[in-house]
Amino acid sequence: MIKYYYPDGTHCYRALHTAHAVFRSDDGKLIARAMRPDNTALYEFEIAGFELVEPGVRHE
């Protein structure tokens, strides 16, 4: 799993196989690219950070 941290302080978890890329935009923002939940297309969203989470390990 990947735990994405949003700029507003919230977070979400996504399955590793949905992640496509994490990069810096031209203006320096950290951007994640992932597959939409319905598997129709990739989309991009701003993040503050991310971490890989091991299966079966609870992170708060």
C-alpha positions as CSV (number, residue, x, y, z in Angstrom):
1,M,0.0,0.0,0.0
2,I,1.0,3.6,-0.5
3,K,-0.1,6.2,2.0
4,Y,-0.4,9.6,0.3
5,Y,-0.3,12.7,2.5
6,Y,-2.3,15.7,1.1
7,P,-1.2,19.4,1.6
8,D,-4.3,20.0,3.9
9,G,-2.9,17.4,6.4
10,T,-5.3,14.5,5.5
11,H,-4.2,11.3,3.9
12,C,-5.4,8.3,2.0
13,Y,-4.2,4.8,1.2
14,R,-4.0,3.4,-2.3
15,A,-3.0,-0.1,-3.6
16,L,0.5,-0.2,-4.9
17,H,-0.6,-1.4,-8.4
18,T,-2.6,1.8,-8.9
19,A,0.5,4.1,-8.5
20,H,2.1,5.2,-11.7
21,A,4.5,8.1,-10.7
22,V,5.5,10.7,-8.2
23,F,7.2,13.8,-9.5
24,R,7.7,17.5,-9.1
25,S,5.7,19.8,-11.3
26,D,7.3,22.8,-13.1
27,D,6.3,25.0,-10.2
28,G,7.8,22.7,-7.6
29,K,4.7,20.9,-6.3
30,L,4.9,17.2,-5.5
31,I,2.4,15.4,-7.8
32,A,1.2,11.8,-7.8
33,R,-0.1,10.0,-10.8
34,A,-2.4,7.1,-10.2
35,M,-5.1,5.0,-11.9
36,R,-8.7,6.0,-11.3
37,P,-10.7,3.6,-9.1
38,D,-12.7,2.4,-12.1
39,N,-9.4,1.7,-14.1
40,T,-10.4,4.0,-16.9
41,A,-7.6,6.5,-16.9
42,L,-4.7,8.0,-15.0
43,Y,-5.1,11.2,-13.0
44,E,-2.8,13.5,-11.1
45,F,-3.2,15.1,-7.7
46,E,-1.0,17.2,-5.4
47,I,0.5,15.5,-2.4
48,A,2.8,16.7,0.5
49,G,4.5,13.3,0.7
50,F,4.0,9.5,0.7
51,E,5.2,6.4,2.3
52,L,5.1,2.7,1.4
53,V,3.1,0.7,4.0
54,E,3.8,-3.0,4.7
55,P,0.9,-5.4,4.5
56,G,-0.5,-6.2,7.9
57,V,1.2,-3.3,9.6
58,R,-1.1,-0.7,11.1
59,H,0.1,2.9,10.7
60,E,-1.6,5.9,12.3
